Amino acid sequence: MPQIAFLECVRCHAHISAETPQTVCTQCATAPAGSLFVRYNFGHLKGTAAREVIAKDAEGPWMGMWRYRSVLPDAIPVTLGEGWTPMLKSTRHAGAFVKEEGANPTGTFKARGLAMAVTMAKHYGLRKLAVPSAGNAAGALAAYAAAAGIEAHIFMPLDVPFANYVEAVAYGAHLELVDGLISDCARIVQERKQQEGWFDISTLKEPFRVEGKKTMGYELVEQLGWEYPEAVFYPTGGGVGLIGMWKAFDEMEELGWVRPGKRPKMIAVQSSGCAPVVRAYDQGATASTMWQDAATFASGLRVPKPYGDTIILDIVRESDGLAMAVSDEEILVSILDWARNEGIFLSPEGASVTAAYDKLLANGYLKPSDRVVLFNTGAGLKYTDVTAEAMKLKRPAAK
């Protein structure tokens, strides 16, 4: 594992020591403070010879995302087997692959970021972690905190999918349901964390969730033969997965691990009921504004103003990608389409990207032969209550 050289602010580019736990930049002159990225001493890892060690040594505790330990912080993993999820080839679309993140522990991609964040929390000796969550981060933190023997303090909207509530309770987390959105949950954490002694691991307010999420970028490139696809479709609520993958592409190019070529177009997909990034993109803005009355059954997309909105917009534009929205009706149609024709039960967030993919095929932005990766960020079975409601489906009465 490499040594961390320093933490770098994405806004003012200040260098901050990683010797002690950090949240956001302490040197930014204006609010909001910049997020911190982990920077490493990579010298000995450059070249394809170092890359090939990954496949040869991916066993035991180094299975899953920890196969990339050579580009992750030097710490003893708190792991439940996260990462190295399947890349499922579509049976109908020649160039499409579904990255099935529902195969992770707790059933979503959130396992990657929280595994890394809890690993580093244990490394630093932290005892109480707090997070606001639209649902799935709550379950992941609860699980990994239980595995690490650390307290988890979780704040979720009252109407999250029931599975998110059940798992947080089952794992023994301290849970509060909030009559509001994830932004209201975040405000509560901010107001109480100092008094309660919580370390805040909110999205992009600590540096290590990005490190866990970046393994998706390494994985998809390795699974495609160390080549970039034409496009990556990502359901974008907080957007850390998209940000993490772009960081992975930066690192792989620095290391010489990926074949030269144009990076994939990054397609950030939101629900039309909560699309602050899409609105900012369409307006040519550098940051989003708060989305009022956010409403969508894709709960992970119900983020009225992402903390990393500026980073997301920069990535989309730099990649010649798009930010686009689809309706809840289109999401439901895509859930049923992929379930009945491909045998894949998508989460509502995952179905937002398959719906977006269909739109971009129809308008000629992409060709069916273009190799693309569609991220299903969670198992559809975690959403049976909200999906059944969208389908107007009820349990039949006994005869």
Number of C-alpha atoms within 10 A of each C-alpha: 14 18 15 18 15 18 23 22 22 17 18 15 16 16 18 20 13 15 10 8 15 19 18 21 25 14 15 17 11 9 6 11 19 25 25 27 25 21 19 17 12 17 10 9 18 15 16 13 11 14 20 11 13 18 12 9 12 16 12 9 14 16 19 21 25 25 23 22 18 17 25 23 21 14 16 11 19 21 25 17 18 24 24 22 19 17 19 15 15 15 12 11 15 14 17 24 22 22 24 24 26 26 20 24 21 26 21 24 29 28 30 30 27 29 31 27 25 29 22 22 22 19 15 13 12 16 16 18 23 26 27 28 26 27 26 28 26 27 29 28 32 30 26 26 28 16 15 18 12 20 20 25 25 24 25 28 22 16 18 23 21 15 18 22 21 11 19 24 14 11 18 15 21 14 17 15 14 17 12 12 24 24 20 16 22 19 12 15 22 16 10 12 17 11 7 11 13 20 22 21 23 20 23 22 19 20 26 28 27 28 27 29 28 28 28 26 21 25 24 23 20 17 14 14 11 17 18 25 21 17 22 27 28 26 30 30 29 24 24 26 28 27 23 23 24 23 21 23 20 12 19 21 15 15 19 16 23 21 14 11 10 11 18 22 21 24 26 26 29 30 31 18 21 27 30 27 35 22 19 18 21 11 11 11 13 14 21 22 15 15 17 12 11 17 19 20 23 28 26 26 27 27 26 24 21 25 24 21 23 16 19 26 23 14 21 21 16 12 16 13 18 19 25 22 24 21 17 21 13 15 27 21 16 23 23 17 18 18 14 11 11 14 11 19 21 30 26 30 30 31 30 34 32 30 23 27 23 14 14 14 13 12 9 9 9 17 15 17 11 15 19 24 27 25 27 29 29 26 24 22 14 20 22 15 16 19 20 12 12 14 13 8 11 9 6 6 5 4 3
